């Protein structure tokens, strides 16, 4: 399946060259714009159907959920 864009992901590797490439990759990834939107039940149902060709990760959280609040900084 063709991929238009693959985001940077972490991988353990050895060597200074690999570490420098990882730092550069993380820097580019951190500069990408991020948007957050409220998600209603209709839109959630459409997202869960995942009608597109790519895999989708959906992470739902709430500010009144203790584990969610702990996880949010690393999200």
Protein Blocks (a to p, Z undefined) as FASTA:
>chain_A
ZZfbacddddddedjklmmmmmmmmmmmmmpccddddddfklmmmmmnopafbdcddddd
dfklmklmmmmmmZZ
